[in-house]
Amino acid sequence: MTRPVTLRLDDPDYDRLLAEASHLGVKPGTLARVLLHASLSRSAERRGEGDARGLDALDRLAALTADLPAVDAARVAADVRVELDRRPRIKPA
């Protein structure tokens, strides 16, 4: 079972998350979840309660995305906006 969590980030932190997620080819929420899991695992390890599953997950994620081309998410969004602006608008009846 998973539970939703709302996380508020300031602009610089969100920009860093977005850039890293784009570099890895994953959604920002996915990367945030992986990073949180890794941090909690490391915290448990420091207390002697955990293992390296979180770090292993990050390693697997990096391996899975290593061959993907880099994507500039901001550029893709800008291109889509231009394309949408070119389309005719349908007025409600």
PyMOL commands that set and color helices and strands:
alter all, ss='L'
color gray80, all
select helices_A, chain A and resi 11-24+28-46+53-65+73-86
alter helices_A, ss='H'
color red, helices_A
deselect
rebuild
show_as cartoon
